Amino acid sequence: MDEIIEHLLIEEQQLQFTGFNEDTAWQIGSWLVEYAIQNELPITIDIRRGEQQLFHASRPGTCADNDEWVKRKVRLVNRFGHSSFYLGQLLKSEGKSIEEKFLLPESEYAPHGGCFPNILKGTGMVGTICVSGLAQADDHKLVVQAISHYLEGL
């Protein structure tokens, strides 16, 4: 379990942006939509800078529940500055719920994979990229893949 947690922290150190704006969100969001179409994935995609939603799309097979999952994952990442998957794995390793460890209701904060912090090198977290609709590990992997694809193209 410690290896997973360590790996997730390394991802956050490696997957950092030199800038993040509306065009960045569009490029990453559009890539995610195309990937979802090609692979027939039922996902909701949400990209934010601070509180501003810069990109949002839902594919067939999703519903309003996915939007609620996005809100809960984003709220968690904004609160702690780490990926929602990292926080879920951390809690799992300690055998605690989010309510036990942080006194936060899971109805408001979702420690489940799929939301990743947008981190600017030398600045810190400026937003989030979130996917909902797959198994939590797959949601997380897809966001990491999208960020990696974008950063490799720079």
PyMOL CGO cylinders between C-alpha atoms (Angstrom):
from pymol import cmd
from pymol.cgo import CYLINDER

trace = [
    CYLINDER, 0.00, 0.00, 0.00, 2.83, 2.42, 0.82, 0.3, 1, 1, 1, 1, 1, 1,
    CYLINDER, 2.83, 2.42, 0.82, 4.22, 1.93, -2.70, 0.3, 1, 1, 1, 1, 1, 1,
    CYLINDER, 4.22, 1.93, -2.70, 0.89, 3.01, -4.20, 0.3, 1, 1, 1, 1, 1, 1,
    CYLINDER, 0.89, 3.01, -4.20, 0.72, 6.10, -2.01, 0.3, 1, 1, 1, 1, 1, 1,
    CYLINDER, 0.72, 6.10, -2.01, 4.33, 6.99, -2.83, 0.3, 1, 1, 1, 1, 1, 1,
    CYLINDER, 4.33, 6.99, -2.83, 3.68, 6.50, -6.56, 0.3, 1, 1, 1, 1, 1, 1,
    CYLINDER, 3.68, 6.50, -6.56, 0.63, 8.80, -6.39, 0.3, 1, 1, 1, 1, 1, 1,
    CYLINDER, 0.63, 8.80, -6.39, 2.69, 11.54, -4.72, 0.3, 1, 1, 1, 1, 1, 1,
    CYLINDER, 2.69, 11.54, -4.72, 5.39, 11.17, -7.39, 0.3, 1, 1, 1, 1, 1, 1,
    CYLINDER, 5.39, 11.17, -7.39, 2.70, 11.63, -10.08, 0.3, 1, 1, 1, 1, 1, 1,
    CYLINDER, 2.70, 11.63, -10.08, 1.74, 14.93, -8.48, 0.3, 1, 1, 1, 1, 1, 1,
    CYLINDER, 1.74, 14.93, -8.48, 5.38, 16.06, -8.49, 0.3, 1, 1, 1, 1, 1, 1,
    CYLINDER, 5.38, 16.06, -8.49, 5.91, 15.06, -12.12, 0.3, 1, 1, 1, 1, 1, 1,
    CYLINDER, 5.91, 15.06, -12.12, 2.61, 16.15, -13.70, 0.3, 1, 1, 1, 1, 1, 1,
    CYLINDER, 2.61, 16.15, -13.70, 2.93, 19.89, -13.26, 0.3, 1, 1, 1, 1, 1, 1,
    CYLINDER, 2.93, 19.89, -13.26, 2.16, 22.70, -15.68, 0.3, 1, 1, 1, 1, 1, 1,
    CYLINDER, 2.16, 22.70, -15.68, 4.20, 25.78, -16.57, 0.3, 1, 1, 1, 1, 1, 1,
    CYLINDER, 4.20, 25.78, -16.57, 0.93, 27.60, -17.30, 0.3, 1, 1, 1, 1, 1, 1,
    CYLINDER, 0.93, 27.60, -17.30, -2.76, 26.81, -17.16, 0.3, 1, 1, 1, 1, 1, 1,
    CYLINDER, -2.76, 26.81, -17.16, -5.52, 28.77, -18.89, 0.3, 1, 1, 1, 1, 1, 1,
    CYLINDER, -5.52, 28.77, -18.89, -8.73, 28.32, -20.86, 0.3, 1, 1, 1, 1, 1, 1,
    CYLINDER, -8.73, 28.32, -20.86, -6.85, 26.96, -23.88, 0.3, 1, 1, 1, 1, 1, 1,
    CYLINDER, -6.85, 26.96, -23.88, -5.08, 24.38, -21.73, 0.3, 1, 1, 1, 1, 1, 1,
    CYLINDER, -5.08, 24.38, -21.73, -8.42, 23.25, -20.32, 0.3, 1, 1, 1, 1, 1, 1,
    CYLINDER, -8.42, 23.25, -20.32, -9.91, 23.07, -23.82, 0.3, 1, 1, 1, 1, 1, 1,
    CYLINDER, -9.91, 23.07, -23.82, -7.03, 20.97, -25.18, 0.3, 1, 1, 1, 1, 1, 1,
    CYLINDER, -7.03, 20.97, -25.18, -7.08, 18.50, -22.28, 0.3, 1, 1, 1, 1, 1, 1,
    CYLINDER, -7.08, 18.50, -22.28, -10.88, 18.37, -22.18, 0.3, 1, 1, 1, 1, 1, 1,
    CYLINDER, -10.88, 18.37, -22.18, -11.15, 17.87, -25.94, 0.3, 1, 1, 1, 1, 1, 1,
    CYLINDER, -11.15, 17.87, -25.94, -8.58, 15.06, -25.80, 0.3, 1, 1, 1, 1, 1, 1,
    CYLINDER, -8.58, 15.06, -25.80, -10.59, 13.37, -23.04, 0.3, 1, 1, 1, 1, 1, 1,
    CYLINDER, -10.59, 13.37, -23.04, -13.82, 13.68, -25.05, 0.3, 1, 1, 1, 1, 1, 1,
    CYLINDER, -13.82, 13.68, -25.05, -12.18, 12.18, -28.16, 0.3, 1, 1, 1, 1, 1, 1,
    CYLINDER, -12.18, 12.18, -28.16, -10.68, 9.37, -26.10, 0.3, 1, 1, 1, 1, 1, 1,
    CYLINDER, -10.68, 9.37, -26.10, -14.08, 8.69, -24.52, 0.3, 1, 1, 1, 1, 1, 1,
    CYLINDER, -14.08, 8.69, -24.52, -15.77, 8.61, -27.95, 0.3, 1, 1, 1, 1, 1, 1,
    CYLINDER, -15.77, 8.61, -27.95, -13.16, 6.24, -29.41, 0.3, 1, 1, 1, 1, 1, 1,
    CYLINDER, -13.16, 6.24, -29.41, -13.38, 3.92, -26.41, 0.3, 1, 1, 1, 1, 1, 1,
    CYLINDER, -13.38, 3.92, -26.41, -17.13, 4.34, -25.77, 0.3, 1, 1, 1, 1, 1, 1,
    CYLINDER, -17.13, 4.34, -25.77, -16.54, 5.48, -22.20, 0.3, 1, 1, 1, 1, 1, 1,
    CYLINDER, -16.54, 5.48, -22.20, -19.48, 6.78, -20.14, 0.3, 1, 1, 1, 1, 1, 1,
    CYLINDER, -19.48, 6.78, -20.14, -17.67, 9.65, -18.40, 0.3, 1, 1, 1, 1, 1, 1,
    CYLINDER, -17.67, 9.65, -18.40, -18.25, 13.17, -17.21, 0.3, 1, 1, 1, 1, 1, 1,
    CYLINDER, -18.25, 13.17, -17.21, -15.27, 15.53, -17.55, 0.3, 1, 1, 1, 1, 1, 1,
    CYLINDER, -15.27, 15.53, -17.55, -14.79, 18.67, -15.47, 0.3, 1, 1, 1, 1, 1, 1,
    CYLINDER, -14.79, 18.67, -15.47, -11.82, 21.06, -15.59, 0.3, 1, 1, 1, 1, 1, 1,
    CYLINDER, -11.82, 21.06, -15.59, -11.51, 24.07, -13.31, 0.3, 1, 1, 1, 1, 1, 1,
    CYLINDER, -11.51, 24.07, -13.31, -9.16, 26.93, -12.54, 0.3, 1, 1, 1, 1, 1, 1,
    CYLINDER, -9.16, 26.93, -12.54, -9.94, 27.91, -8.98, 0.3, 1, 1, 1, 1, 1, 1,
    CYLINDER, -9.94, 27.91, -8.98, -13.72, 28.04, -8.70, 0.3, 1, 1, 1, 1, 1, 1,
    CYLINDER, -13.72, 28.04, -8.70, -14.22, 28.71, -12.43, 0.3, 1, 1, 1, 1, 1, 1,
    CYLINDER, -14.22, 28.71, -12.43, -15.36, 25.79, -14.54, 0.3, 1, 1, 1, 1, 1, 1,
    CYLINDER, -15.36, 25.79, -14.54, -13.39, 26.02, -17.79, 0.3, 1, 1, 1, 1, 1, 1,
    CYLINDER, -13.39, 26.02, -17.79, -14.56, 22.77, -19.40, 0.3, 1, 1, 1, 1, 1, 1,
    CYLINDER, -14.56, 22.77, -19.40, -17.39, 20.34, -18.80, 0.3, 1, 1, 1, 1, 1, 1,
    CYLINDER, -17.39, 20.34, -18.80, -18.71, 17.49, -20.92, 0.3, 1, 1, 1, 1, 1, 1,
    CYLINDER, -18.71, 17.49, -20.92, -20.79, 14.39, -20.32, 0.3, 1, 1, 1, 1, 1, 1,
    CYLINDER, -20.79, 14.39, -20.32, -20.86, 11.33, -22.54, 0.3, 1, 1, 1, 1, 1, 1,
    CYLINDER, -20.86, 11.33, -22.54, -23.74, 8.91, -23.09, 0.3, 1, 1, 1, 1, 1, 1,
    CYLINDER, -23.74, 8.91, -23.09, -24.21, 6.62, -20.13, 0.3, 1, 1, 1, 1, 1, 1,
    CYLINDER, -24.21, 6.62, -20.13, -23.65, 9.31, -17.51, 0.3, 1, 1, 1, 1, 1, 1,
    CYLINDER, -23.65, 9.31, -17.51, -26.27, 11.03, -15.38, 0.3, 1, 1, 1, 1, 1, 1,
    CYLINDER, -26.27, 11.03, -15.38, -26.64, 13.79, -12.80, 0.3, 1, 1, 1, 1, 1, 1,
    CYLINDER, -26.64, 13.79, -12.80, -25.03, 11.49, -10.22, 0.3, 1, 1, 1, 1, 1, 1,
    CYLINDER, -25.03, 11.49, -10.22, -21.73, 11.84, -12.08, 0.3, 1, 1, 1, 1, 1, 1,
    CYLINDER, -21.73, 11.84, -12.08, -21.94, 15.62, -11.67, 0.3, 1, 1, 1, 1, 1, 1,
    CYLINDER, -21.94, 15.62, -11.67, -22.43, 15.13, -7.93, 0.3, 1, 1, 1, 1, 1, 1,
    CYLINDER, -22.43, 15.13, -7.93, -19.40, 12.81, -7.77, 0.3, 1, 1, 1, 1, 1, 1,
    CYLINDER, -19.40, 12.81, -7.77, -17.39, 15.49, -9.60, 0.3, 1, 1, 1, 1, 1, 1,
    CYLINDER, -17.39, 15.49, -9.60, -18.44, 18.15, -7.07, 0.3, 1, 1, 1, 1, 1, 1,
    CYLINDER, -18.44, 18.15, -7.07, -17.48, 15.93, -4.13, 0.3, 1, 1, 1, 1, 1, 1,
    CYLINDER, -17.48, 15.93, -4.13, -14.12, 14.94, -5.64, 0.3, 1, 1, 1, 1, 1, 1,
    CYLINDER, -14.12, 14.94, -5.64, -13.28, 18.56, -6.57, 0.3, 1, 1, 1, 1, 1, 1,
    CYLINDER, -13.28, 18.56, -6.57, -14.20, 19.73, -3.07, 0.3, 1, 1, 1, 1, 1, 1,
    CYLINDER, -14.20, 19.73, -3.07, -11.81, 17.12, -1.61, 0.3, 1, 1, 1, 1, 1, 1,
    CYLINDER, -11.81, 17.12, -1.61, -8.90, 18.03, -3.89, 0.3, 1, 1, 1, 1, 1, 1,
    CYLINDER, -8.90, 18.03, -3.89, -9.42, 21.75, -3.24, 0.3, 1, 1, 1, 1, 1, 1,
    CYLINDER, -9.42, 21.75, -3.24, -9.37, 21.10, 0.50, 0.3, 1, 1, 1, 1, 1, 1,
    CYLINDER, -9.37, 21.10, 0.50, -6.23, 18.92, 0.61, 0.3, 1, 1, 1, 1, 1, 1,
    CYLINDER, -6.23, 18.92, 0.61, -4.28, 19.74, -2.58, 0.3, 1, 1, 1, 1, 1, 1,
    CYLINDER, -4.28, 19.74, -2.58, -3.78, 16.08, -3.47, 0.3, 1, 1, 1, 1, 1, 1,
    CYLINDER, -3.78, 16.08, -3.47, -5.49, 13.76, -5.93, 0.3, 1, 1, 1, 1, 1, 1,
    CYLINDER, -5.49, 13.76, -5.93, -8.73, 12.21, -4.76, 0.3, 1, 1, 1, 1, 1, 1,
    CYLINDER, -8.73, 12.21, -4.76, -7.26, 8.76, -5.42, 0.3, 1, 1, 1, 1, 1, 1,
    CYLINDER, -7.26, 8.76, -5.42, -4.26, 9.51, -3.21, 0.3, 1, 1, 1, 1, 1, 1,
    CYLINDER, -4.26, 9.51, -3.21, -6.53, 10.58, -0.36, 0.3, 1, 1, 1, 1, 1, 1,
    CYLINDER, -6.53, 10.58, -0.36, -8.70, 7.50, -0.75, 0.3, 1, 1, 1, 1, 1, 1,
    CYLINDER, -8.70, 7.50, -0.75, -5.67, 5.21, -0.73, 0.3, 1, 1, 1, 1, 1, 1,
    CYLINDER, -5.67, 5.21, -0.73, -4.24, 7.02, 2.29, 0.3, 1, 1, 1, 1, 1, 1,
    CYLINDER, -4.24, 7.02, 2.29, -7.48, 6.53, 4.22, 0.3, 1, 1, 1, 1, 1, 1,
    CYLINDER, -7.48, 6.53, 4.22, -7.64, 2.89, 3.12, 0.3, 1, 1, 1, 1, 1, 1,
    CYLINDER, -7.64, 2.89, 3.12, -4.06, 2.29, 4.34, 0.3, 1, 1, 1, 1, 1, 1,
    CYLINDER, -4.06, 2.29, 4.34, -5.00, 3.71, 7.74, 0.3, 1, 1, 1, 1, 1, 1,
    CYLINDER, -5.00, 3.71, 7.74, -8.27, 1.80, 7.89, 0.3, 1, 1, 1, 1, 1, 1,
    CYLINDER, -8.27, 1.80, 7.89, -10.22, 5.00, 8.45, 0.3, 1, 1, 1, 1, 1, 1,
    CYLINDER, -10.22, 5.00, 8.45, -13.08, 6.80, 6.79, 0.3, 1, 1, 1, 1, 1, 1,
    CYLINDER, -13.08, 6.80, 6.79, -12.84, 10.46, 5.89, 0.3, 1, 1, 1, 1, 1, 1,
    CYLINDER, -12.84, 10.46, 5.89, -15.27, 11.17, 8.69, 0.3, 1, 1, 1, 1, 1, 1,
    CYLINDER, -15.27, 11.17, 8.69, -13.07, 9.38, 11.24, 0.3, 1, 1, 1, 1, 1, 1,
    CYLINDER, -13.07, 9.38, 11.24, -9.79, 10.98, 10.16, 0.3, 1, 1, 1, 1, 1, 1,
    CYLINDER, -9.79, 10.98, 10.16, -10.84, 14.50, 9.16, 0.3, 1, 1, 1, 1, 1, 1,
    CYLINDER, -10.84, 14.50, 9.16, -14.37, 14.89, 10.57, 0.3, 1, 1, 1, 1, 1, 1,
    CYLINDER, -14.37, 14.89, 10.57, -15.65, 15.50, 7.04, 0.3, 1, 1, 1, 1, 1, 1,
    CYLINDER, -15.65, 15.50, 7.04, -18.84, 13.92, 5.68, 0.3, 1, 1, 1, 1, 1, 1,
    CYLINDER, -18.84, 13.92, 5.68, -18.41, 11.62, 2.70, 0.3, 1, 1, 1, 1, 1, 1,
    CYLINDER, -18.41, 11.62, 2.70, -21.66, 13.06, 1.38, 0.3, 1, 1, 1, 1, 1, 1,
    CYLINDER, -21.66, 13.06, 1.38, -19.66, 16.27, 0.72, 0.3, 1, 1, 1, 1, 1, 1,
    CYLINDER, -19.66, 16.27, 0.72, -16.09, 14.96, 0.16, 0.3, 1, 1, 1, 1, 1, 1,
    CYLINDER, -16.09, 14.96, 0.16, -15.42, 11.92, -2.04, 0.3, 1, 1, 1, 1, 1, 1,
    CYLINDER, -15.42, 11.92, -2.04, -12.06, 10.21, -1.45, 0.3, 1, 1, 1, 1, 1, 1,
    CYLINDER, -12.06, 10.21, -1.45, -12.41, 8.23, -4.68, 0.3, 1, 1, 1, 1, 1, 1,
    CYLINDER, -12.41, 8.23, -4.68, -10.16, 8.37, -7.73, 0.3, 1, 1, 1, 1, 1, 1,
    CYLINDER, -10.16, 8.37, -7.73, -10.72, 10.68, -10.66, 0.3, 1, 1, 1, 1, 1, 1,
    CYLINDER, -10.72, 10.68, -10.66, -9.80, 14.21, -9.58, 0.3, 1, 1, 1, 1, 1, 1,
    CYLINDER, -9.80, 14.21, -9.58, -6.26, 15.51, -9.95, 0.3, 1, 1, 1, 1, 1, 1,
    CYLINDER, -6.26, 15.51, -9.95, -4.85, 18.89, -8.87, 0.3, 1, 1, 1, 1, 1, 1,
    CYLINDER, -4.85, 18.89, -8.87, -3.69, 21.28, -11.59, 0.3, 1, 1, 1, 1, 1, 1,
    CYLINDER, -3.69, 21.28, -11.59, -0.31, 22.23, -10.18, 0.3, 1, 1, 1, 1, 1, 1,
    CYLINDER, -0.31, 22.23, -10.18, 1.77, 25.09, -11.59, 0.3, 1, 1, 1, 1, 1, 1,
    CYLINDER, 1.77, 25.09, -11.59, 5.51, 24.61, -11.19, 0.3, 1, 1, 1, 1, 1, 1,
    CYLINDER, 5.51, 24.61, -11.19, 6.80, 27.00, -8.55, 0.3, 1, 1, 1, 1, 1, 1,
    CYLINDER, 6.80, 27.00, -8.55, 3.30, 28.20, -7.67, 0.3, 1, 1, 1, 1, 1, 1,
    CYLINDER, 3.30, 28.20, -7.67, 1.16, 25.32, -6.43, 0.3, 1, 1, 1, 1, 1, 1,
    CYLINDER, 1.16, 25.32, -6.43, -2.36, 24.13, -7.10, 0.3, 1, 1, 1, 1, 1, 1,
    CYLINDER, -2.36, 24.13, -7.10, -4.52, 26.34, -9.30, 0.3, 1, 1, 1, 1, 1, 1,
    CYLINDER, -4.52, 26.34, -9.30, -7.41, 24.05, -10.20, 0.3, 1, 1, 1, 1, 1, 1,
    CYLINDER, -7.41, 24.05, -10.20, -8.59, 20.50, -10.89, 0.3, 1, 1, 1, 1, 1, 1,
    CYLINDER, -8.59, 20.50, -10.89, -9.16, 18.01, -13.67, 0.3, 1, 1, 1, 1, 1, 1,
    CYLINDER, -9.16, 18.01, -13.67, -11.85, 15.46, -12.84, 0.3, 1, 1, 1, 1, 1, 1,
    CYLINDER, -11.85, 15.46, -12.84, -13.41, 12.42, -14.50, 0.3, 1, 1, 1, 1, 1, 1,
    CYLINDER, -13.41, 12.42, -14.50, -16.35, 10.42, -13.19, 0.3, 1, 1, 1, 1, 1, 1,
    CYLINDER, -16.35, 10.42, -13.19, -18.01, 7.34, -14.61, 0.3, 1, 1, 1, 1, 1, 1,
    CYLINDER, -18.01, 7.34, -14.61, -15.49, 4.50, -14.48, 0.3, 1, 1, 1, 1, 1, 1,
    CYLINDER, -15.49, 4.50, -14.48, -14.05, 2.50, -11.61, 0.3, 1, 1, 1, 1, 1, 1,
    CYLINDER, -14.05, 2.50, -11.61, -12.11, 4.92, -9.42, 0.3, 1, 1, 1, 1, 1, 1,
    CYLINDER, -12.11, 4.92, -9.42, -8.66, 3.60, -10.39, 0.3, 1, 1, 1, 1, 1, 1,
    CYLINDER, -8.66, 3.60, -10.39, -9.63, 3.93, -14.07, 0.3, 1, 1, 1, 1, 1, 1,
    CYLINDER, -9.63, 3.93, -14.07, -10.96, 7.46, -13.56, 0.3, 1, 1, 1, 1, 1, 1,
    CYLINDER, -10.96, 7.46, -13.56, -7.61, 8.38, -12.00, 0.3, 1, 1, 1, 1, 1, 1,
    CYLINDER, -7.61, 8.38, -12.00, -5.55, 6.68, -14.72, 0.3, 1, 1, 1, 1, 1, 1,
    CYLINDER, -5.55, 6.68, -14.72, -7.51, 8.47, -17.44, 0.3, 1, 1, 1, 1, 1, 1,
    CYLINDER, -7.51, 8.47, -17.44, -6.88, 11.90, -15.93, 0.3, 1, 1, 1, 1, 1, 1,
    CYLINDER, -6.88, 11.90, -15.93, -3.19, 11.10, -15.49, 0.3, 1, 1, 1, 1, 1, 1,
    CYLINDER, -3.19, 11.10, -15.49, -3.05, 9.90, -19.10, 0.3, 1, 1, 1, 1, 1, 1,
    CYLINDER, -3.05, 9.90, -19.10, -4.68, 13.12, -20.33, 0.3, 1, 1, 1, 1, 1, 1,
    CYLINDER, -4.68, 13.12, -20.33, -2.29, 15.35, -18.39, 0.3, 1, 1, 1, 1, 1, 1,
    CYLINDER, -2.29, 15.35, -18.39, 0.72, 13.28, -19.53, 0.3, 1, 1, 1, 1, 1, 1,
    CYLINDER, 0.72, 13.28, -19.53, -0.43, 13.48, -23.14, 0.3, 1, 1, 1, 1, 1, 1,
    CYLINDER, -0.43, 13.48, -23.14, -0.77, 17.26, -22.91, 0.3, 1, 1, 1, 1, 1, 1,
    CYLINDER, -0.77, 17.26, -22.91, 2.61, 17.77, -21.20, 0.3, 1, 1, 1, 1, 1, 1,
    CYLINDER, 2.61, 17.77, -21.20, 4.40, 15.50, -23.69, 0.3, 1, 1, 1, 1, 1, 1,
    CYLINDER, 4.40, 15.50, -23.69, 3.08, 17.68, -26.52, 0.3, 1, 1, 1, 1, 1, 1,
    CYLINDER, 3.08, 17.68, -26.52, 4.70, 20.83, -25.17, 0.3, 1, 1, 1, 1, 1, 1,
]
cmd.load_cgo(trace, "trace")
